[in-house]
Amino acid sequence: MSKRKQHAPEFKAKVALEALKGEETAAELASRFGVHPTMIHQWKRALLEGASGVFERGGKKAPAIDEEQVKELHAKIGELAVANSFLERIQKRLDCSRSHPSV
């Protein structure tokens, strides 16, 4: 089972702009860029719908969330939590052995 190919936003914008020019058909663009014509139509529509946002005043674009980085950071937090828990248990054992030395 193959996964769907993820295209970069820059690539989508490039293809959508080419579609807006109207110099080539969606089928020709699909062949040229290696994507399905339906995707080209969707990207073109998304570009047209979102174009007004470029000219909005006062609002800064929210920073994009890098999902891969979020996953890596969550994994690191998990590793650190496990290590911290382990070290706390060791510390408790050491504290107990110091307060109750065996004979």
N, CA, C and O atoms as a GROMACS GRO file, in nm:
protein
  412
    1MET      N    1   0.085  -0.117   0.000
    1MET     CA    2   0.000   0.000   0.000
    1MET      C    3   0.090   0.124   0.000
    1MET      O    4   0.175   0.138   0.088
    2SER      N    5   0.072   0.211  -0.096
    2SER     CA    6   0.157   0.329  -0.105
    2SER      C    7   0.094   0.447  -0.034
    2SER      O    8  -0.028   0.463  -0.030
    3LYS      N    9   0.181   0.530   0.020
    3LYS     CA   10   0.133   0.651   0.087
    3LYS      C   11   0.119   0.761  -0.017
    3LYS      O   12   0.185   0.760  -0.121
    4ARG      N   13   0.032   0.855   0.012
    4ARG     CA   14   0.014   0.968  -0.078
    4ARG      C   15   0.136   1.057  -0.072
    4ARG      O   16   0.196   1.075   0.034
    5LYS      N   17   0.172   1.112  -0.184
    5LYS     CA   18   0.287   1.201  -0.188
    5LYS      C   19   0.248   1.337  -0.132
    5LYS      O   20   0.143   1.392  -0.164
    6GLN      N   21   0.334   1.389  -0.047
    6GLN     CA   22   0.312   1.521   0.012
    6GLN      C   23   0.391   1.623  -0.070
    6GLN      O   24   0.512   1.610  -0.088
    7HIS      N   25   0.322   1.724  -0.118
    7HIS     CA   26   0.387   1.828  -0.198
    7HIS      C   27   0.409   1.951  -0.112
    7HIS      O   28   0.326   1.988  -0.030
    8ALA      N   29   0.522   2.014  -0.134
    8ALA     CA   30   0.555   2.136  -0.060
    8ALA      C   31   0.461   2.249  -0.104
    8ALA      O   32   0.418   2.253  -0.219
    9PRO      N   33   0.430   2.340  -0.012
    9PRO     CA   34   0.344   2.453  -0.047
    9PRO      C   35   0.398   2.535  -0.164
    9PRO      O   36   0.321   2.587  -0.245
   10GLU      N   37   0.530   2.546  -0.173
   10GLU     CA   38   0.591   2.621  -0.283
   10GLU      C   39   0.560   2.556  -0.417
   10GLU      O   40   0.532   2.623  -0.517
   11PHE      N   41   0.566   2.422  -0.418
   11PHE     CA   42   0.536   2.347  -0.540
   11PHE      C   43   0.390   2.366  -0.580
   11PHE      O   44   0.359   2.389  -0.697
   12LYS      N   45   0.301   2.356  -0.481
   12LYS     CA   46   0.158   2.373  -0.508
   12LYS      C   47   0.130   2.512  -0.565
   12LYS      O   48   0.053   2.528  -0.660
   13ALA      N   49   0.195   2.613  -0.505
   13ALA     CA   50   0.174   2.750  -0.552
   13ALA      C   51   0.224   2.766  -0.695
   13ALA      O   52   0.159   2.832  -0.776
   14LYS      N   53   0.338   2.707  -0.725
   14LYS     CA   54   0.394   2.716  -0.860
   14LYS      C   55   0.299   2.654  -0.962
   14LYS      O   56   0.273   2.713  -1.067
   15VAL      N   57   0.249   2.536  -0.931
   15VAL     CA   58   0.157   2.467  -1.023
   15VAL      C   59   0.027   2.546  -1.037
   15VAL      O   60  -0.025   2.561  -1.148
   16ALA      N   61  -0.026   2.596  -0.926
   16ALA     CA   62  -0.152   2.671  -0.929
   16ALA      C   63  -0.136   2.800  -1.010
   16ALA      O   64  -0.226   2.838  -1.084
   17LEU      N   65  -0.022   2.866  -0.997
   17LEU     CA   66   0.002   2.988  -1.076
   17LEU      C   67   0.011   2.957  -1.225
   17LEU      O   68  -0.038   3.033  -1.308
   18GLU      N   69   0.074   2.845  -1.257
   18GLU     CA   70   0.079   2.803  -1.397
   18GLU      C   71  -0.062   2.776  -1.450
   18GLU      O   72  -0.093   2.809  -1.564
   19ALA      N   73  -0.145   2.717  -1.366
   19ALA     CA   74  -0.283   2.689  -1.407
   19ALA      C   75  -0.360   2.819  -1.427
   19ALA      O   76  -0.442   2.830  -1.519
   20LEU      N   77  -0.334   2.918  -1.342
   20LEU     CA   78  -0.401   3.047  -1.355
   20LEU      C   79  -0.363   3.120  -1.483
   20LEU      O   80  -0.444   3.193  -1.540
   21LYS      N   81  -0.242   3.100  -1.528
   21LYS     CA   82  -0.198   3.164  -1.653
   21LYS      C   83  -0.285   3.121  -1.770
   21LYS      O   84  -0.312   3.199  -1.861
   22GLY      N   85  -0.327   2.995  -1.767
   22GLY     CA   86  -0.414   2.944  -1.872
   22GLY      C   87  -0.343   2.912  -2.002
   22GLY      O   88  -0.409   2.892  -2.104
   23GLU      N   89  -0.212   2.907  -2.001
   23GLU     CA   90  -0.136   2.878  -2.123
   23GLU      C   91  -0.138   2.730  -2.157
   23GLU      O   92  -0.119   2.692  -2.272
   24GLU      N   93  -0.160   2.645  -2.054
   24GLU     CA   94  -0.165   2.501  -2.074
   24GLU      C   95  -0.290   2.446  -2.006
   24GLU      O   96  -0.340   2.506  -1.911
   25THR      N   97  -0.339   2.336  -2.054
   25THR     CA   98  -0.455   2.272  -1.992
   25THR      C   99  -0.410   2.203  -1.863
   25THR      O  100  -0.291   2.182  -1.840
   26ALA      N  101  -0.507   2.168  -1.780
   26ALA     CA  102  -0.476   2.096  -1.657
   26ALA      C  103  -0.409   1.963  -1.687
   26ALA      O  104  -0.320   1.920  -1.614
   27ALA      N  105  -0.450   1.898  -1.794
   27ALA     CA  106  -0.390   1.770  -1.833
   27ALA      C  107  -0.244   1.789  -1.872
   27ALA      O  108  -0.158   1.708  -1.836
   28GLU      N  109  -0.216   1.896  -1.945
   28GLU     CA  110  -0.078   1.924  -1.985
   28GLU      C  111   0.008   1.955  -1.862
   28GLU      O  112   0.122   1.908  -1.851
   29LEU      N  113  -0.046   2.035  -1.771
   29LEU     CA  114   0.027   2.067  -1.648
   29LEU      C  115   0.047   1.942  -1.563
   29LEU      O  116   0.153   1.923  -1.503
   30ALA      N  117  -0.055   1.858  -1.558
   30ALA     CA  118  -0.046   1.735  -1.480
   30ALA      C  119   0.067   1.647  -1.533
   30ALA      O  120   0.143   1.588  -1.456
   31SER      N  121   0.076   1.638  -1.662
   31SER     CA  122   0.182   1.559  -1.724
   31SER      C  123   0.319   1.622  -1.695
   31SER      O  124   0.415   1.552  -1.664
   32ARG      N  125   0.326   1.752  -1.707
   32ARG     CA  126   0.452   1.824  -1.687
   32ARG      C  127   0.502   1.815  -1.542
   32ARG      O  128   0.621   1.798  -1.518
   33PHE      N  129   0.410   1.828  -1.445
   33PHE     CA  130   0.450   1.830  -1.305
   33PHE      C  131   0.432   1.696  -1.234
   33PHE      O  132   0.472   1.682  -1.118
   34GLY      N  133   0.373   1.599  -1.300
   34GLY     CA  134   0.358   1.466  -1.241
   34GLY      C  135   0.254   1.458  -1.131
   34GLY      O  136   0.271   1.385  -1.033
   35VAL      N  137   0.146   1.534  -1.146
   35VAL     CA  138   0.036   1.529  -1.048
   35VAL      C  139  -0.095   1.507  -1.124
   35VAL      O  140  -0.101   1.523  -1.246
   36HIS      N  141  -0.199   1.472  -1.052
   36HIS     CA  142  -0.330   1.448  -1.113
   36HIS      C  143  -0.397   1.583  -1.143
   36HIS      O  144  -0.384   1.677  -1.065
   37PRO      N  145  -0.469   1.593  -1.255
   37PRO     CA  146  -0.537   1.719  -1.289
   37PRO      C  147  -0.632   1.768  -1.179
   37PRO      O  148  -0.648   1.888  -1.161
   38THR      N  149  -0.695   1.675  -1.108
   38THR     CA  150  -0.785   1.716  -1.001
   38THR      C  151  -0.711   1.796  -0.895
   38THR      O  152  -0.763   1.895  -0.843
   39MET      N  153  -0.588   1.754  -0.863
   39MET     CA  154  -0.509   1.828  -0.764
   39MET      C  155  -0.480   1.969  -0.814
   39MET      O  156  -0.483   2.065  -0.737
   40ILE      N  157  -0.453   1.982  -0.940
   40ILE     CA  158  -0.425   2.114  -0.997
   40ILE      C  159  -0.547   2.204  -0.982
   40ILE      O  160  -0.534   2.321  -0.946
   41HIS      N  161  -0.665   2.150  -1.009
   41HIS     CA  162  -0.788   2.229  -0.993
   41HIS      C  163  -0.808   2.270  -0.847
   41HIS      O  164  -0.848   2.383  -0.819
   42GLN      N  165  -0.781   2.177  -0.755
   42GLN     CA  166  -0.797   2.208  -0.612
   42GLN      C  167  -0.698   2.316  -0.568
   42GLN      O  168  -0.735   2.408  -0.495
   43TRP      N  169  -0.573   2.304  -0.612
   43TRP     CA  170  -0.472   2.402  -0.573
   43TRP      C  171  -0.502   2.539  -0.632
   43TRP      O  172  -0.481   2.642  -0.568
   44LYS      N  173  -0.552   2.538  -0.754
   44LYS     CA  174  -0.588   2.664  -0.819
   44LYS      C  175  -0.703   2.732  -0.742
   44LYS      O  176  -0.699   2.852  -0.717
   45ARG      N  177  -0.804   2.652  -0.706
   45ARG     CA  178  -0.917   2.706  -0.631
   45ARG      C  179  -0.871   2.759  -0.495
   45ARG      O  180  -0.914   2.866  -0.452
   46ALA      N  181  -0.784   2.685  -0.427
   46ALA     CA  182  -0.733   2.727  -0.296
   46ALA      C  183  -0.654   2.857  -0.308
   46ALA      O  184  -0.662   2.944  -0.222
   47LEU      N  185  -0.578   2.869  -0.415
   47LEU     CA  186  -0.500   2.992  -0.437
   47LEU      C  187  -0.592   3.111  -0.457
   47LEU      O  188  -0.570   3.218  -0.400
   48LEU      N  189  -0.695   3.093  -0.536
   48LEU     CA  190  -0.790   3.202  -0.561
   48LEU      C  191  -0.866   3.240  -0.434
   48LEU      O  192  -0.888   3.358  -0.407
   49GLU      N  193  -0.905   3.139  -0.356
   49GLU     CA  194  -0.981   3.167  -0.232
   49GLU      C  195  -0.894   3.234  -0.126
   49GLU      O  196  -0.943   3.315  -0.048
   50GLY      N  197  -0.766   3.200  -0.122
   50GLY     CA  198  -0.679   3.254  -0.020
   50GLY      C  199  -0.603   3.378  -0.061
   50GLY      O  200  -0.531   3.436   0.020
   51ALA      N  201  -0.616   3.420  -0.185
   51ALA     CA  202  -0.539   3.533  -0.236
   51ALA      C  203  -0.570   3.663  -0.163
   51ALA      O  204  -0.481   3.746  -0.145
   52SER      N  205  -0.694   3.683  -0.121
   52SER     CA  206  -0.729   3.808  -0.054
   52SER      C  207  -0.657   3.822   0.080
   52SER      O  208  -0.635   3.934   0.127
   53GLY      N  209  -0.621   3.710   0.141
   53GLY     CA  210  -0.550   3.713   0.268
   53GLY      C  211  -0.413   3.778   0.258
   53GLY      O  212  -0.360   3.827   0.358
   54VAL      N  213  -0.356   3.779   0.140
   54VAL     CA  214  -0.224   3.840   0.121
   54VAL      C  215  -0.232   3.990   0.146
   54VAL      O  216  -0.134   4.051   0.188
   55PHE      N  217  -0.347   4.049   0.120
   55PHE     CA  218  -0.360   4.194   0.129
   55PHE      C  219  -0.430   4.241   0.256
   55PHE      O  220  -0.461   4.359   0.269
   56GLU      N  221  -0.456   4.150   0.350
   56GLU     CA  222  -0.520   4.190   0.475
   56GLU      C  223  -0.424   4.274   0.558
   56GLU      O  224  -0.304   4.250   0.558
   57ARG      N  225  -0.479   4.371   0.629
   57ARG     CA  226  -0.397   4.460   0.711
   57ARG      C  227  -0.388   4.410   0.854
   57ARG      O  228  -0.477   4.343   0.905
   58GLY      N  229  -0.278   4.446   0.917
   58GLY     CA  230  -0.263   4.428   1.060
   58GLY      C  231  -0.241   4.288   1.110
   58GLY      O  232  -0.177   4.270   1.214
   59GLY      N  233  -0.289   4.191   1.043
   59GLY     CA  234  -0.275   4.056   1.093
   59GLY      C  235  -0.151   3.988   1.039
   59GLY      O  236  -0.129   3.981   0.918
   60LYS      N  237  -0.071   3.940   1.130
   60LYS     CA  238   0.046   3.865   1.087
   60LYS      C  239   0.006   3.719   1.074
   60LYS      O  240  -0.079   3.670   1.148
   61LYS      N  241   0.068   3.654   0.983
   61LYS     CA  242   0.040   3.513   0.960
   61LYS      C  243   0.089   3.432   1.080
   61LYS      O  244   0.200   3.452   1.129
   62ALA      N  245   0.004   3.342   1.126
   62ALA     CA  246   0.042   3.256   1.237
   62ALA      C  247   0.158   3.167   1.194
   62ALA      O  248   0.159   3.119   1.080
   63PRO      N  249   0.253   3.144   1.281
   63PRO     CA  250   0.366   3.059   1.243
   63PRO      C  251   0.319   2.918   1.212
   63PRO      O  252   0.232   2.864   1.280
   64ALA      N  253   0.377   2.860   1.110
   64ALA     CA  254   0.341   2.724   1.070
   64ALA      C  255   0.397   2.626   1.173
   64ALA      O  256   0.507   2.645   1.226
   65ILE      N  257   0.319   2.523   1.201
   65ILE     CA  258   0.361   2.422   1.297
   65ILE      C  259   0.424   2.307   1.220
   65ILE      O  260   0.363   2.247   1.131
   66ASP      N  261   0.547   2.278   1.255
   66ASP     CA  262   0.619   2.167   1.194
   66ASP      C  263   0.583   2.040   1.271
   66ASP      O  264   0.636   2.016   1.380
   67GLU      N  265   0.494   1.960   1.215
   67GLU     CA  266   0.444   1.841   1.284
   67GLU      C  267   0.556   1.742   1.316
   67GLU      O  268   0.553   1.678   1.420
   68GLU      N  269   0.653   1.730   1.227
   68GLU     CA  270   0.764   1.638   1.249
   68GLU      C  271   0.845   1.682   1.371
   68GLU      O  272   0.885   1.600   1.453
   69GLN      N  273   0.869   1.812   1.381
   69GLN     CA  274   0.944   1.863   1.495
   69GLN      C  275   0.866   1.845   1.625
   69GLN      O  276   0.925   1.815   1.729
   70VAL      N  277   0.735   1.862   1.620
   70VAL     CA  278   0.652   1.842   1.738
   70VAL      C  279   0.662   1.696   1.784
   70VAL      O  280   0.674   1.670   1.904
   71LYS      N  281   0.658   1.601   1.690
   71LYS     CA  282   0.670   1.459   1.725
   71LYS      C  283   0.806   1.431   1.789
   71LYS      O  284   0.814   1.360   1.889
   72GLU      N  285   0.913   1.489   1.732
   72GLU     CA  286   1.046   1.468   1.787
   72GLU      C  287   1.056   1.525   1.929
   72GLU      O  288   1.115   1.462   2.017
   73LEU      N  289   0.998   1.642   1.951
   73LEU     CA  290   1.003   1.704   2.083
   73LEU      C  291   0.923   1.625   2.185
   73LEU      O  292   0.964   1.612   2.300
   74HIS      N  293   0.807   1.571   2.143
   74HIS     CA  294   0.728   1.488   2.234
   74HIS      C  295   0.805   1.363   2.272
   74HIS      O  296   0.802   1.321   2.387
   75ALA      N  297   0.874   1.303   2.175
   75ALA     CA  298   0.954   1.184   2.203
   75ALA      C  299   1.066   1.218   2.302
   75ALA      O  300   1.092   1.141   2.395
   76LYS      N  301   1.130   1.331   2.282
   76LYS     CA  302   1.237   1.373   2.372
   76LYS      C  303   1.183   1.398   2.513
   76LYS      O  304   1.247   1.360   2.611
   77ILE      N  305   1.066   1.461   2.524
   77ILE     CA  306   1.004   1.484   2.655
   77ILE      C  307   0.979   1.349   2.724
   77ILE      O  308   1.003   1.335   2.844
   78GLY      N  309   0.930   1.253   2.648
   78GLY     CA  310   0.906   1.120   2.705
   78GLY      C  311   1.035   1.056   2.756
   78GLY      O  312   1.037   1.000   2.865
   79GLU      N  313   1.142   1.065   2.677
   79GLU     CA  314   1.271   1.010   2.719
   79GLU      C  315   1.319   1.076   2.848
   79GLU      O  316   1.364   1.009   2.940
   80LEU      N  317   1.308   1.208   2.854
   80LEU     CA  318   1.354   1.281   2.972
   80LEU      C  319   1.269   1.248   3.095
   80LEU      O  320   1.320   1.241   3.206
   81ALA      N  321   1.138   1.228   3.074
   81ALA     CA  322   1.050   1.194   3.186
   81ALA      C  323   1.087   1.056   3.242
   81ALA      O  324   1.089   1.038   3.364
   82VAL      N  325   1.117   0.961   3.154
   82VAL     CA  326   1.157   0.827   3.199
   82VAL      C  327   1.290   0.835   3.274
   82VAL      O  328   1.305   0.775   3.380
   83ALA      N  329   1.386   0.908   3.219
   83ALA     CA  330   1.516   0.922   3.284
   83ALA      C  331   1.501   0.990   3.420
   83ALA      O  332   1.565   0.950   3.517
   84ASN      N  333   1.419   1.092   3.426
   84ASN     CA  334   1.398   1.165   3.551
   84ASN      C  335   1.336   1.072   3.656
   84ASN      O  336   1.378   1.073   3.772
   85SER      N  337   1.238   0.994   3.617
   85SER     CA  338   1.174   0.901   3.708
   85SER      C  339   1.275   0.798   3.760
   85SER      O  340   1.277   0.768   3.879
   86PHE      N  341   1.357   0.747   3.672
   86PHE     CA  342   1.460   0.650   3.709
   86PHE      C  343   1.557   0.711   3.810
   86PHE      O  344   1.589   0.649   3.911
   87LEU      N  345   1.602   0.831   3.782
   87LEU     CA  346   1.697   0.897   3.871
   87LEU      C  347   1.635   0.929   4.007
   87LEU      O  348   1.704   0.924   4.108
   88GLU      N  349   1.507   0.962   4.010
   88GLU     CA  350   1.438   0.987   4.138
   88GLU      C  351   1.434   0.860   4.222
   88GLU      O  352   1.456   0.865   4.344
   89ARG      N  353   1.407   0.744   4.158
   89ARG     CA  354   1.404   0.617   4.232
   89ARG      C  355   1.542   0.585   4.288
   89ARG      O  356   1.554   0.541   4.402
   90ILE      N  357   1.646   0.607   4.209
   90ILE     CA  358   1.784   0.582   4.255
   90ILE      C  359   1.815   0.673   4.374
   90ILE      O  360   1.872   0.629   4.474
   91GLN      N  361   1.776   0.801   4.362
   91GLN     CA  362   1.802   0.898   4.470
   91GLN      C  363   1.733   0.855   4.599
   91GLN      O  364   1.792   0.864   4.707
   92LYS      N  365   1.609   0.808   4.590
   92LYS     CA  366   1.537   0.762   4.708
   92LYS      C  367   1.606   0.644   4.773
   92LYS      O  368   1.617   0.637   4.895
   93ARG      N  369   1.654   0.550   4.692
   93ARG     CA  370   1.726   0.434   4.745
   93ARG      C  371   1.854   0.478   4.816
   93ARG      O  372   1.886   0.428   4.924
   94LEU      N  373   1.924   0.571   4.756
   94LEU     CA  374   2.047   0.620   4.818
   94LEU      C  375   2.017   0.690   4.950
   94LEU      O  376   2.089   0.671   5.048
   95ASP      N  377   1.912   0.770   4.952
   95ASP     CA  378   1.874   0.841   5.074
   95ASP      C  379   1.837   0.741   5.184
   95ASP      O  380   1.874   0.759   5.300
   96CYS      N  381   1.763   0.636   5.148
   96CYS     CA  382   1.723   0.536   5.246
   96CYS      C  383   1.844   0.459   5.299
   96CYS      O  384   1.852   0.433   5.419
   97SER      N  385   1.937   0.425   5.212
   97SER     CA  386   2.054   0.349   5.255
   97SER      C  387   2.144   0.433   5.344
   97SER      O  388   2.213   0.378   5.430
   98ARG      N  389   2.145   0.562   5.327
   98ARG     CA  390   2.227   0.650   5.412
   98ARG      C  391   2.164   0.666   5.550
   98ARG      O  392   2.236   0.671   5.651
   99SER      N  393   2.034   0.673   5.555
   99SER     CA  394   1.967   0.694   5.684
   99SER      C  395   1.954   0.564   5.764
   99SER      O  396   1.940   0.568   5.886
  100HIS      N  397   1.958   0.449   5.696
  100HIS     CA  398   1.948   0.320   5.762
  100HIS      C  399   2.063   0.231   5.717
  100HIS      O  400   2.043   0.140   5.636
  101PRO      N  401   2.182   0.255   5.766
  101PRO     CA  402   2.294   0.171   5.721
  101PRO      C  403   2.279   0.027   5.771
  101PRO      O  404   2.240   0.003   5.885
  102SER      N  405   2.310  -0.066   5.685
  102SER     CA  406   2.301  -0.206   5.725
  102SER      C  407   2.424  -0.245   5.805
  102SER      O  408   2.533  -0.191   5.786
  103VAL      N  409   2.405  -0.338   5.895
  103VAL     CA  410   2.510  -0.377   5.987
  103VAL      C  411   2.590  -0.491   5.933
  103VAL      O  412   2.684  -0.537   5.998
   0.00000   0.00000   0.00000
